[in-house]
Amino acid sequence: MTKRAVIVGVNDYSVQGANSLRYCVPDAAAFYHLLRDAFLFDPQNMFYLVDSNATSEQIRQTLRYVLTQSQPGDVVCFYYSGHGARRAHPGNPTQMYETIILYSGQHISDHEIYLAAEA
């Protein structure tokens, strides 16, 4: 069994025009150390993306990579600390998606993460 993780923390929202945060990068760092030290994740299988490295394209690419490398029985952990939002479903405005807001790029919805994990 291989354990993989994608850990994201965004404090800097200057590109998105939202209020910047103070504690999300330290939260992500603490979670990285928790997985490494207490749950024995191998750092070679951990992807730590913060602030300017936490673009929507980089997160999507890293999640795809981690999921395609995984086999049945492996563990994949996705951790995010930063701003979130709710967006209407494009085909059904009465249905809402929860989203994460990255340093730059498009929001990523909970549904998109679900579909990536299901594939």
C-alpha positions in Angstrom: 0.0 0.0 0.0 1.3 3.4 -1.0 0.2 6.6 0.7 0.1 9.8 -1.3 -0.9 13.3 -0.4 -1.7 16.6 -2.1 -1.5 19.4 0.5 -2.5 22.9 -0.4 -2.4 26.2 1.6 -3.2 29.6 0.3 -2.7 32.8 2.2 -2.0 35.2 -0.8 -5.2 36.0 -2.7 -3.9 39.2 -4.3 -4.3 37.8 -7.8 -7.9 36.7 -7.1 -8.8 40.0 -5.6 -10.0 38.4 -2.3 -8.8 39.2 1.2 -5.5 37.4 2.0 -5.3 35.1 4.9 -2.7 34.5 7.6 -2.8 30.9 8.8 -3.5 28.7 5.9 0.1 28.1 4.8 1.1 27.2 8.4 -1.9 24.9 8.7 -0.8 23.1 5.5 2.7 22.8 6.8 1.4 21.4 10.1 -0.7 18.9 8.2 2.3 17.9 6.0 4.3 17.1 9.2 1.4 15.2 10.7 1.1 12.9 7.7 4.9 12.5 7.5 5.7 12.0 11.2 2.6 10.4 12.7 1.1 8.6 9.7 4.4 7.7 8.0 3.7 9.1 4.6 6.8 9.1 2.4 7.8 12.7 1.5 8.5 11.5 -2.0 4.8 10.8 -2.4 3.7 14.1 -0.9 3.0 17.2 -2.9 3.0 20.5 -0.9 1.6 23.4 -2.9 1.3 26.9 -1.3 0.5 30.4 -2.4 1.9 31.0 -6.0 2.4 27.3 -6.5 -1.2 26.6 -5.7 -2.8 27.5 -9.0 -5.9 25.7 -10.2 -4.0 24.1 -13.1 -1.2 22.9 -10.8 -3.7 21.4 -8.3 -5.6 19.7 -11.1 -2.4 18.3 -12.6 -1.1 17.1 -9.3 -4.4 15.4 -8.3 -4.6 13.7 -11.7 -1.0 12.4 -11.3 -1.5 11.2 -7.8 -4.8 9.4 -8.7 -3.4 7.8 -11.9 -0.4 6.5 -9.9 -2.6 4.9 -7.3 -3.7 1.3 -7.2 -6.6 -0.3 -5.3 -5.7 -0.3 -1.6 -3.5 2.8 -1.8 -4.3 5.9 0.3 -4.7 9.3 -1.3 -5.2 12.3 1.0 -6.2 15.8 -0.3 -5.9 18.6 2.2 -6.8 22.2 1.5 -6.6 25.3 3.7 -7.8 28.6 2.1 -10.9 30.5 0.9 -13.9 28.6 -0.3 -17.1 29.6 -2.1 -20.4 28.3 -3.4 -21.2 28.3 -7.1 -24.4 27.4 -8.9 -24.3 24.3 -11.0 -24.0 25.4 -14.7 -26.9 23.2 -15.8 -29.1 23.6 -12.7 -28.9 27.0 -10.9 -30.8 25.7 -7.9 -28.0 23.2 -7.2 -24.9 24.5 -5.5 -21.3 23.3 -5.6 -18.8 24.0 -2.9 -15.5 25.3 -4.3 -12.0 25.9 -3.3 -10.3 29.2 -4.3 -6.7 28.9 -5.4 -3.9 31.4 -5.8 -4.9 31.9 -9.4 -7.1 30.3 -12.0 -10.6 28.9 -11.8 -12.2 27.6 -8.6 -12.3 23.8 -8.2 -15.6 22.3 -7.1 -16.2 19.5 -4.8 -17.9 17.7 -7.7 -14.8 18.0 -9.9 -12.7 16.4 -7.1 -15.3 13.7 -6.7 -15.2 12.9 -10.5 -11.4 12.9 -10.5 -11.3 10.4 -7.6 -14.1 8.2 -9.1 -12.3 7.8 -12.5 
